[in-house]
Amino acid sequence: MILIREGGRHNEVGLELLMLQRGMAAGFMPGVWVFAGGVVDPEDIAGASDPPRGLEPDEWAHRIAGARELGEEGGIEIAPTELRAWSRWITPEPVPARFDTRFYVALAPPHSTPEADGVEMDQARWIGPGAALEAAAAGEMEISFPTIHHLEELRQISDAAAVLAAAAARIVEPILPRVVGDRDSFEVLLPGDLRYPD
């Protein structure tokens, strides 16, 4: 759930997005900065039996889950109807724990103040995509490969309105990264890369 807004605090101008730091005691990616998210619960599926026009129940369940997780982890409530599909990533095959993850973008309600839940997430903050990438490069924020990719993409977009317009025009196809090399020396390739295996 990539929640976005126009720069507000700290005299920052331009696009900002909500990032949360996973708890250091977490069993999966402790201390890593992420977007809000999690699994689709049975309750999400049960609530998706009558989706809005143009959406399949499975897709509607994912949007319900995204809005729910944002509220639980980041303390910001948003309607599932506000979510716009952005991308879909499938974990590479060599990784033991695999996920089929859908990413959504949505505009934050006015004056939204995030608050980490203190259970799954230790910190929550608004940050520009470029600033997050700089912090990652400096070792100040640990960020996973798919999140880095999304930040690089969003850094090229000028403002929140442009992100929402881009989302409306996107055709979302599953992205399956490929890992090339061995444990000591490997590279993650994306579809479209010259060395991406067929």
C-alpha positions in Angstrom: 0.0 0.0 0.0 1.9 3.0 -1.3 0.2 6.0 0.4 1.2 9.3 -1.2 0.8 13.0 -0.5 2.2 16.3 -1.5 5.2 17.5 0.5 4.1 19.1 3.7 6.3 19.1 6.7 10.0 19.9 7.0 9.7 22.4 4.2 9.9 19.5 1.7 8.2 20.1 -1.7 6.9 17.4 -4.1 5.8 13.8 -3.7 6.1 12.1 -0.4 5.1 8.6 0.6 4.5 6.7 3.8 7.2 4.2 4.8 7.2 2.1 7.9 10.1 0.3 9.7 9.4 -3.3 10.6 10.1 -4.2 14.2 13.5 -5.4 15.1 12.0 -8.5 16.7 10.1 -9.4 13.5 10.8 -12.9 12.1 10.7 -11.6 8.5 12.8 -8.6 7.4 13.4 -7.1 10.8 14.3 -3.4 10.7 13.6 -3.1 7.0 11.7 0.0 5.8 8.6 -1.0 3.8 5.2 0.1 2.6 2.2 -1.0 4.7 0.9 -4.4 3.7 0.3 -8.0 4.6 -1.7 -11.1 3.7 -5.3 -11.2 2.5 -7.3 -12.6 5.5 -10.4 -14.8 5.2 -12.5 -11.8 6.4 -11.2 -9.7 3.5 -12.3 -12.5 1.1 -15.7 -12.8 2.8 -16.2 -9.0 2.4 -15.3 -9.1 -1.3 -18.3 -11.1 -2.5 -19.9 -8.0 -4.1 -17.1 -6.0 -5.6 -17.4 -2.6 -7.3 -18.2 -2.7 -11.0 -15.2 -3.8 -13.1 -13.4 -5.6 -10.3 -13.1 -9.3 -9.7 -13.8 -10.5 -6.1 -10.1 -11.6 -5.8 -8.9 -8.1 -6.8 -11.4 -6.4 -4.5 -10.2 -8.7 -1.5 -6.7 -7.5 -2.1 -7.8 -3.8 -2.0 -9.8 -4.4 1.1 -6.7 -6.0 2.7 -4.4 -3.1 1.6 -6.7 -0.6 3.2 -7.0 -2.7 6.4 -3.3 -3.2 6.7 -2.6 0.5 6.3 -5.0 1.2 9.2 -3.5 -1.5 11.4 0.2 -0.8 10.7 0.2 2.9 10.0 -2.8 4.3 11.8 -4.4 5.9 8.7 -7.8 4.9 7.5 -8.7 4.9 3.8 -11.5 3.4 1.8 -10.5 0.4 -0.4 -12.2 2.2 -3.3 -9.4 4.8 -3.2 -6.7 2.2 -4.0 -5.3 2.1 -7.6 -3.3 -0.9 -8.9 0.3 -0.1 -9.5 2.3 -3.3 -9.8 2.4 -7.0 -9.0 5.6 -8.8 -8.0 6.2 -12.5 -7.6 9.2 -13.6 -5.5 12.0 -15.3 -7.5 11.9 -19.1 -7.5 15.2 -19.7 -5.5 13.8 -17.8 -2.5 12.3 -20.2 0.1 9.5 -17.9 1.2 7.6 -16.8 -1.9 5.0 -14.2 -2.3 2.6 -12.9 -5.0 2.4 -9.2 -4.0 0.1 -6.6 -5.4 1.1 -2.9 -4.9 -1.4 -0.1 -4.8 -1.2 3.6 -4.7 -3.6 6.0 -3.0 -3.7 9.6 -1.9 -3.6 10.2 1.8 -6.5 11.9 3.5 -5.7 15.6 4.4 -3.6 16.1 7.5 -2.9 12.3 7.8 -0.5 11.6 10.7 0.9 8.1 10.6 1.5 6.1 13.7 3.3 2.8 13.8 1.4 0.1 15.6 4.4 -0.8 17.8 3.8 -4.5 17.1 4.7 -5.1 13.5 6.1 -1.7 12.8 8.4 0.4 15.0 8.4 3.7 13.1 6.4 5.5 10.5 7.4 8.5 8.4 6.6 10.6 5.3 9.6 10.8 3.0 10.3 11.7 -0.6 11.3 8.8 -2.9 14.7 10.5 -3.7 15.4 11.1 0.0 14.6 7.4 0.8 16.9 6.2 -1.9 19.7 8.5 -0.6 19.1 7.2 2.9 19.3 3.6 1.7 22.6 4.4 -0.2 24.0 5.9 2.9 23.1 2.9 5.0 20.6 4.9 7.1 17.5 2.9 5.9 17.5 -0.8 4.9 15.1 -1.2 1.9 14.3 -4.4 -0.1 14.9 -4.7 -3.8 11.2 -4.3 -4.9 10.8 -1.3 -2.7 13.9 0.3 -4.2 12.5 -0.3 -7.6 9.3 1.4 -6.7 11.1 4.4 -5.2 13.2 4.7 -8.3 10.1 4.7 -10.5 8.2 7.2 -8.2 11.2 9.5 -8.1 10.6 10.2 -11.8 7.0 11.5 -11.2 6.5 15.1 -10.2 3.5 15.0 -7.8 0.7 12.9 -6.3 -1.8 13.8 -9.0 0.7 12.6 -11.7 1.1 9.3 -9.8 -2.7 8.7 -9.7 -2.9 9.6 -13.4 -0.1 7.1 -14.2 -1.9 4.4 -12.1 -5.1 4.9 -14.1 -3.2 4.4 -17.4 -1.1 1.4 -16.3 -1.6 -2.2 -17.4 -0.4 -4.3 -14.5 1.4 -7.5 -15.5 3.1 -9.8 -13.0 6.8 -9.2 -12.6 8.9 -12.2 -11.8 12.5 -11.3 -11.1 15.2 -13.8 -11.9 18.3 -14.4 -9.8 21.4 -15.1 -11.9 24.7 -16.4 -10.3 25.4 -18.2 -7.1 25.1 -17.5 -3.4 28.4 -15.5 -3.3 27.9 -13.5 -6.4 24.4 -13.0 -7.9 22.3 -10.4 -9.8 18.6 -9.8 -9.8 17.2 -9.3 -13.3 13.8 -7.9 -14.3 11.8 -8.5 -17.5 13.2 -6.3 -20.1 16.8 -6.6 -18.9 19.1 -7.8 -21.7 20.3 -10.8 -19.6 16.8 -11.8 -18.4 16.5 -15.5 -19.1 13.7 -16.7 -21.3 
